[in-house]
Amino acid sequence: MLNKFKCRFKELSDIASRIIIYGMRISCLLMLVGLVLYLLNNHTQNSSMYVLLLSEYISEAAVSIAAIIIIGGLMFDYCFKKYKSEQ
């Protein structure tokens, strides 16, 4: 199954694969920031409910951004290949 995914990913256009790769890096960075905020808030004496909610919102946004980037990159590749073949 992973080999099939790798083969399909190699078939993507260069621009679409870059969009997906850089978008996933940004998403992982946001997820890491949310995790660090969550852990710092839980392991310190003065924990705050606002920091807890902020870390949850950042983590939720990271997952949403990852989904949007993957779908957007695949749609970009589909449209790019479709209209390129018509010209």
KETI-601694 format. One record per residue (C-alpha): residue number from 1; residue in three letters; chain; x, y, z. Coordinates in Angstrom, 1 decimal. Example, Ala and Ser with C-alpha at 12.3 -4.5 7.8 and 13.67 -1.06 7.14 Angstrom:
2
   seq   type   mol        u        v        w
     1    ALA     A     12.3     -4.5      7.8
     2    SER     A     13.7     -1.1      7.1
***
This chain:
87
   seq   type   mol        u        v        w
     1    MET     A      0.0      0.0      0.0
     2    LEU     A      2.8      2.4      0.8
     3    ASN     A      4.5      1.5     -2.5
     4    LYS     A      1.4      2.4     -4.4
     5    PHE     A      1.2      5.8     -2.5
     6    LYS     A      4.8      6.5     -3.4
     7    CYS     A      4.3      5.7     -7.1
     8    ARG     A      1.2      8.0     -7.2
     9    PHE     A      3.2     10.8     -5.4
    10    LYS     A      6.0     10.5     -8.0
    11    GLU     A      3.5     11.0    -10.8
    12    LEU     A      2.4     14.4     -9.4
    13    SER     A      3.7     17.5    -11.1
    14    ASP     A      6.6     19.3     -9.6
    15    ILE     A      4.6     22.3     -8.5
    16    ALA     A      1.8     20.2     -6.9
    17    SER     A      4.3     18.0     -5.0
    18    ARG     A      6.1     21.1     -3.7
    19    ILE     A      2.8     22.6     -2.5
    20    ILE     A      2.0     19.4     -0.6
    21    ILE     A      5.5     19.0      0.9
    22    TYR     A      5.8     22.6      2.1
    23    GLY     A      2.2     22.7      3.3
    24    MET     A      2.8     19.5      5.3
    25    ARG     A      6.0     21.1      6.8
    26    ILE     A      4.0     24.1      7.9
    27    SER     A      1.3     21.9      9.3
    28    CYS     A      3.8     19.8     11.3
    29    LEU     A      5.4     23.0     12.6
    30    LEU     A      2.0     24.2     13.8
    31    MET     A      1.2     20.8     15.4
    32    LEU     A      4.6     21.0     17.2
    33    VAL     A      3.8     24.5     18.5
    34    GLY     A      0.5     23.3     19.8
    35    LEU     A      2.1     20.3     21.5
    36    VAL     A      4.8     22.4     23.1
    37    LEU     A      2.2     24.9     24.4
    38    TYR     A      0.1     22.0     25.8
    39    LEU     A      3.0     20.3     27.5
    40    LEU     A      4.3     23.6     29.0
    41    ASN     A      0.9     24.4     30.3
    42    ASN     A      0.4     21.1     31.9
    43    HIS     A      3.8     20.8     33.5
    44    THR     A      4.1     24.2     35.1
    45    GLN     A      2.6     25.4     38.3
    46    ASN     A      0.6     28.3     36.9
    47    SER     A     -1.4     26.6     34.2
    48    SER     A     -3.9     28.6     32.3
    49    MET     A     -7.2     27.6     30.6
    50    TYR     A     -6.5     30.1     27.8
    51    VAL     A     -3.2     28.5     26.9
    52    LEU     A     -4.8     25.1     27.0
    53    LEU     A     -7.5     26.3     24.6
    54    LEU     A     -5.0     28.1     22.4
    55    SER     A     -2.9     24.9     22.1
    56    GLU     A     -6.0     22.9     21.1
    57    TYR     A     -7.0     25.5     18.5
    58    ILE     A     -3.5     25.5     17.0
    59    SER     A     -3.5     21.7     16.8
    60    GLU     A     -7.0     21.6     15.2
    61    ALA     A     -5.9     24.3     12.7
    62    ALA     A     -2.8     22.2     11.8
    63    VAL     A     -4.9     19.2     11.0
    64    SER     A     -7.3     21.3      8.9
    65    ILE     A     -4.5     23.0      7.1
    66    ALA     A     -2.9     19.6      6.3
    67    ALA     A     -6.2     18.4      4.8
    68    ILE     A     -6.7     21.5      2.8
    69    ILE     A     -3.1     21.4      1.5
    70    ILE     A     -3.4     17.8      0.4
    71    ILE     A     -6.7     18.2     -1.3
    72    GLY     A     -5.6     21.5     -2.9
    73    GLY     A     -2.4     20.0     -4.2
    74    LEU     A     -4.2     17.1     -5.7
    75    MET     A     -6.8     19.3     -7.3
    76    PHE     A     -4.0     21.6     -8.7
    77    ASP     A     -2.3     18.6    -10.2
    78    TYR     A     -5.5     17.3    -11.8
    79    CYS     A     -6.4     20.7    -13.3
    80    PHE     A     -2.8     21.3    -14.4
    81    LYS     A     -2.6     18.0    -16.2
    82    LYS     A     -6.1     18.3    -17.7
    83    TYR     A     -5.6     21.8    -19.2
    84    LYS     A     -2.0     21.1    -20.2
    85    SER     A     -3.1     18.1    -22.4
    86    GLU     A     -5.8     20.2    -24.1
    87    GLN     A     -3.3     22.8    -25.4
***
